[in-house]
Amino acid sequence: MEIILDKKPKNPIIIEGFPGFGFVSTIATEFLIEHLNAKPIGRIESNHIMPMVAMHNSKLIEPLGIFYDNVHNIIISHAITNITGLEWDIADKLSTLAKDLNAREVISLEGVASNNEEIRAFFYTNINKAAEALKKIKLEPLKEGIIMGVTGALLLKAKYPITAIFVETHSQLPDSRSAAKIIEILDKYLNLKVDYKPLLEKAEQFEAKLKTLMEQSNKAKEEKEKKELTYFG
């Protein structure tokens, strides 16, 4: 596995979001890419990722893309494919990327399962100033919980400034409302001047698009596995 970049910004903020509960991190990163007008600058390549590419509005969408917002000096990782089993490798590469670019902060976005009616958000950070800023916007530190996936691996490896934002989601289905909560938090925390309300207004559109992409990805994986079984059988 390797990260291939066309440009290497110095001292960026790196925002990572990989498919998880409610796909809130995937929806949030896609919304950020669109509304910050972030441009593709690279991708994560691996022989263990399904060899597929999605098409949207006649444009290719990398399964694991890297985008850059030069106005705010933010790198955004965006995933539309299943990464189960690759979490440690991805965390290794993102950790190396953070060190190579001297990233001033890595921000991980995660959805956590909840049955609460109100959407609550929590954080973890190893940066004192970040903790103070997040408390000012009414976020509470996460006191108890299990953190898995790429975020869990990154937190275990972190020898660099890192912040994780956790937002409750009510289902495994695409949840734009919880994703909008993440955007609202990031907007206040990073002063992005991005309005999260369009995400709520376009919730069904974002959810349908993501659901279609994920279904196509899973279907391609199933067809590949069937062909392999036929070949070896």
N, C-alpha and C positions, 0 to 999 in steps of 0.2 A: 504494500500500500504506500502511496505517496501523494503529497499535495503539490500540484503543479500550478504555479502562478505566472501570469504575464507581467505583473508589476509587484513590487514589494514596498508597500507604504511603511513609513517609519512611525513608531510609537502610536499605533492605532488602538482603538477599542475593538475587541473581537466579540461578536455576538453569535453564539451557537444555539441552534435549536434542531433537535432530531425527533422523528415521530415517536409519540408517547401517548399518554392518556389524553383523549379528546383532540389529539393532533394540534393542541393549542400552540406549541412552539413552532410547528410547521406553518400554520396559518399566520402567526405573528411575524415570522421572518419574511414570508412572502409579502405581507402587507407593508412591512418596512422597506423591502426592496422596491416595491412599486411606488410608494409615496415619498421615499427619499431619492428616487430616481437612481438607485445604485446600479452600477454596471458590472457585468461579469468580468472577473479578472483571473479565473482559474477554476479548478475542480479537484476533487479527491478521486484518485483512481485506485482500483484494486481488482485483481483477478477473481476475488471472491464476491464481487458485486454483480448482480444480474446484468448481462450485457444488453442494456436497453436504453432507449432515449425517448422522452415524451415530446409530443408536438403540441404547441398551443399558439394560436394566432399565426400559424406558419413559421413559428420559431422553435428551435431545439431547446429543450429543457434538460440540463444535466441531472442525472440522478442524485449527485452530490456536488452542488455548485458552490462557488465562492464569489461573492459580490462585494463591491466597494463603493462607499459613499464618500467622495472626496471633500464635500462641504464640511462634514463632521468628522472626517478621518475615521470611519467605521467600516470594519470588515464584517460581512454577514455570511455565515454558512447556512445553506438551505438544502434540505433533503426531501426527496419524494419517493424514496425507496426503503425497503426494509433493511435495517442494519443489524438485526439480531446476530450475535456471535462476533461482531466486528467492533464492539464498544471499546475494548482495550486498545486495539490498533488505532481507531479514530482518535481516542484521547491522547495516545502517544504522539500522533502527528500534530494535533492541535497544540499540545504542550510545547513541542519543538518549534512550531510556527510562532507561538507567543514569545518564546525566548529569542528566536532569530530576528523577529521584527521589533523586539523590545516593547511589546504591547503594554500599554499603561493599565489595561484592565481586560480580563476575560469575563463576559457576562453569559451565564447559562440560563436558558428559559425552560421551565418544566411545568407540566400539568400534573396535579395530584388528585386522585379520586376522592370524591366527597359526596355526601347526601344532603349537605346544607343548602338551604334555599338561597342564602346570600353568598355571593362569590367573594371569598376572602383570599388575601395574598400574604405571603411570608417571604423572608429572605435569609440567606446566610452570606457572610462576607468575611474575608480576612483583612479588610481595609477599614481602619478606624473612621476615616472621613466618609466613606461610603455608608457605614452603619449609621452615622449621625444624619446623613442626607436622607436615607431611606426611612428612618424613624420620623423625620420631619414631614414626610408625605404619608404618614399614618400606616406604614408597614410594620409588622411585628417580626422579630427574629424567630426563625423556626426552632422550637425548643425540643420537640420529639418527632421522630419519623425515620423512615428508611428511604435512602436515596439510591436509585439504581441507574443503570444505563450509562451513557457517555458522561452525564453530569456527575454521577457517583465516581466514575473513574478519574475524571478531571480533578475533583475535590481531593481524592487520595493522592494524586500526583502533584498537586499545586505547590510550586515553589515560585509563584508569581502572583500578582494581585488578581483575585477572582471573586466574583459575586454571583450568587444563584438566586433567581427569583422564581418562587413557586406560586402557582395560582390554582385554586380548586376548580375542578370540572366535574360534571355530573354524569358523563357517559363516555364510552369508547368511541362514539361517533364524533365527527368534526364539530367542535364547539367554538364558534366564532365569538360568542359572548365572553367566554373566559379569555380568549385570545385578545379581545378588545381591552380587557382589564390589564393584560400585560403591556399593551401599547400605551395605555393611559399612564402606567407606572414608568415606563421607559421615557415617555415624553416629559414627565415631570423631573425624573432623575437626571436625564441627559440634556434637558432643555432643547429638544428636537423641533419643537413647534409643529408637531404632527397631530392632526385631529383624528382621534380614534373613532369618532361617530360614524364616518363612512363605512367602517368595518362592520358596525352593527347594521347599518342600512343595507349593506351588500352581503350580509351574513349568508343568506341562502346561496348566493352566487359563489362565494368563496368555498362554502361547504360542498356544494355540488362539484365544483372543479376539482377540489382535493380528493373527494370520494372517487371520482372517475379516474384520476391519475393513480391512486392507490389500488383500485380494482384492476386496472390495466396491468400494473406492476405485478400484483399477486397472480393474475391470470397467466402472464408470461412466465412467471416462475413455475406455476403448476404444469404448464405445457412443456417446459424444459425438463422438469422432473419426470413427466410421463415418457418423453422421448428417451431419456437416460435409462428408465426402467425397461422400455422396449428393447433398447440396444443391448443392455447387459443380460436381459432375460432370454 
